[in-house]
Structure formats: structure tokens, C-alpha cells
Amino acid sequence: MNPTDPAGPSSLTGRLTLQTPLGAVLSESRIRLLEAIDRCGSLNRAAREVPLSYKAAWEALDTMNRLAPEPLVERLTGGRGGGGTRLTGYARQLVRLHRAMESSQQDILDRIGPVPDDVDAPTLRGLIRPGMSVDVSVDLRSDDSHGG
């Protein structure tokens, strides 16, 4: 424990990232980008909201699209308001799955409780293992009910 820290032991938090041999497919910033696209209807506006440069947002979206078994976005062209970008039902399901897994992960970490700052890795693993189980069930079939 840090003797200068008046708060005492710290709570655990985690970050959920889906890795493939090609690198990170889903991370917090990529999920936030998908959520922003869903709200904004535009990759450019979503990138500003996250915040990411347009180039970084485009590259992240391109990578996710290439690695996903189904398209994550539909590009809308022309029209009165110009073009845009819309999430597919599959992308919405992927975002829901990620958020559900993230919530379950945090529930487990919350059950462990505060951990002294000076705890070593073997002791921490011992705190996590006993009786910890999570059940996350999300249907990844396409959901076209949102126009995707």
C-alpha cells in the first residue's frame, strides 16, 4: 500500500480488448467510435466526438471491417443531406456484446474488493480465481430493426 495515498487500497478496473494474431480488433476507443457513428451518422463527426483524427478513425473502421465476418457499416451516398455512415445490425450486436462483457468483467473485479497497492501478482491471481464465473449471453445474429 502506498503510505502517502490517503485513500488506502485501490479498487480494480479492467479494460476489455479483443485480440487476433493481426492485433487488436475491438478496444474501448474502437467501440466508442462505433457508438459515435451510430449517434452521429457520420464517420467525420464520430471521429471528432471520440476524439480521433479522421485518418485514424477511417483506418480503425477499415481494420474492423476487414476482420469482421460481416460488414460493420453501410455507407450512404448523396441525397439531400449528403452521404453518411450507418452501423449494421451486426455492429450494434458487437457493441452490445462488448459492453455486456465489460460490465461482467467489472462485476468480477468489484467482488474482489479493494486491493493493497503492494500486492504481488500470485496473490492477486489467488484472489481472482476462487468461485469466479461469468455468464454473458448475446445473440450476434444481424439485427435489422434499427434500419441496419
C-alpha positions in Angstrom: 0.0 0.0 0.0 1.2 3.5 -0.8 1.7 5.2 2.6 1.2 8.6 1.0 -2.1 7.6 -0.5 -4.9 8.7 1.9 -7.5 6.6 0.0 -5.8 3.4 1.0 -6.2 0.2 -1.1 -7.3 0.8 -4.7 -10.3 -0.8 -6.5 -9.6 -2.8 -9.6 -10.7 -1.8 -13.0 -10.1 -3.5 -16.3 -10.1 -2.9 -20.0 -11.5 -5.4 -22.4 -9.8 -5.8 -25.8 -10.4 -8.5 -28.4 -7.1 -9.5 -29.9 -6.4 -11.6 -33.0 -3.0 -12.6 -34.5 -3.3 -9.4 -36.5 -3.7 -7.1 -33.5 -6.5 -5.5 -31.5 -9.8 -5.8 -33.3 -12.0 -4.3 -30.6 -10.8 -1.9 -28.0 -12.5 0.8 -25.9 -11.7 3.5 -28.4 -13.0 1.4 -31.3 -16.2 0.6 -29.5 -16.6 4.3 -28.7 -16.1 5.1 -32.4 -18.8 2.6 -33.4 -21.2 4.1 -30.8 -20.4 7.6 -32.1 -21.1 6.6 -35.7 -24.4 5.2 -34.6 -25.3 8.5 -32.9 -23.8 10.9 -35.5 -24.4 9.0 -38.8 -21.1 10.3 -40.0 -17.5 9.0 -39.6 -16.1 12.5 -39.7 -18.4 13.7 -36.8 -17.9 10.5 -34.9 -14.1 10.9 -35.1 -14.3 14.4 -33.7 -16.5 13.1 -30.8 -14.3 10.2 -29.8 -11.8 12.1 -30.4 -9.6 10.6 -33.2 -8.2 12.1 -36.3 -10.4 11.3 -39.4 -7.5 9.2 -40.7 -7.2 7.2 -37.5 -10.9 6.6 -37.4 -11.1 5.6 -41.0 -8.1 3.1 -40.5 -9.7 1.7 -37.4 -13.0 1.2 -39.1 -11.3 -0.3 -42.2 -9.4 -2.8 -40.0 -12.5 -3.8 -38.0 -14.5 -4.2 -41.3 -11.8 -6.4 -42.8 -11.6 -8.7 -39.8 -15.3 -8.9 -39.0 -17.3 -11.8 -40.6 -20.0 -9.3 -41.6 -19.8 -5.6 -42.6 -20.0 -3.2 -39.6 -21.1 -0.1 -41.5 -23.1 0.9 -44.5 -22.0 4.0 -46.4 -24.8 6.2 -47.6 -24.2 8.4 -50.6 -25.7 11.6 -51.9 -29.2 12.7 -51.2 -30.5 15.9 -49.7 -28.4 15.8 -46.6 -25.3 14.4 -48.3 -23.9 11.0 -47.5 -23.2 9.3 -44.2 -22.3 6.2 -42.4 -24.6 3.8 -40.6 -23.9 0.8 -38.4 -25.2 -2.5 -39.5 -27.3 -4.7 -37.1 -24.2 -6.9 -36.7 -22.1 -3.9 -35.5 -24.8 -3.0 -33.0 -24.8 -6.5 -31.6 -21.0 -6.5 -31.4 -21.1 -3.2 -29.4 -23.8 -4.7 -27.1 -21.6 -7.9 -26.6 -18.6 -5.8 -25.8 -20.4 -3.7 -23.3 -22.0 -6.8 -21.6 -18.6 -8.5 -21.3 -17.1 -5.3 -20.0 -19.8 -5.0 -17.4 -19.4 -8.6 -16.3 -15.6 -8.2 -16.1 -16.1 -5.1 -13.8 -18.6 -7.1 -11.7 -15.9 -9.7 -11.0 -13.3 -7.1 -10.2 -15.8 -5.4 -7.8 -16.4 -8.7 -6.0 -12.6 -8.9 -5.3 -12.8 -5.5 -3.5 -10.0 -3.1 -2.7 -6.5 -4.4 -3.3 -3.4 -3.1 -1.5 -1.1 -1.3 -3.9 1.8 -3.6 -2.9 0.1 -6.9 -3.7 2.1 -9.2 -5.9 0.8 -11.0 -9.0 0.5 -14.5 -7.5 -1.6 -13.2 -4.6 -3.8 -11.2 -6.9 -4.4 -14.3 -9.1 -5.4 -16.2 -5.9 -8.0 -13.5 -5.2 -9.5 -13.7 -8.7 -9.7 -17.5 -9.3 -11.9 -19.0 -6.5 -15.5 -19.2 -7.4 -15.4 -16.5 -10.1 -17.7 -17.2 -13.0 -19.5 -15.1 -15.5 -22.3 -15.9 -17.9 -22.7 -13.5 -20.8 -25.2 -14.4 -23.5 -25.6 -12.2 -26.5 -27.1 -13.2 -29.8 -24.8 -12.0 -32.7 -27.3 -12.5 -35.5 -27.9 -9.4 -37.5 -30.4 -7.0 -36.0 -32.0 -5.0 -38.8 -34.6 -3.5 -36.6 -32.6 -0.2 -36.4 -32.5 0.2 -40.2 -29.1 -1.6 -40.4 
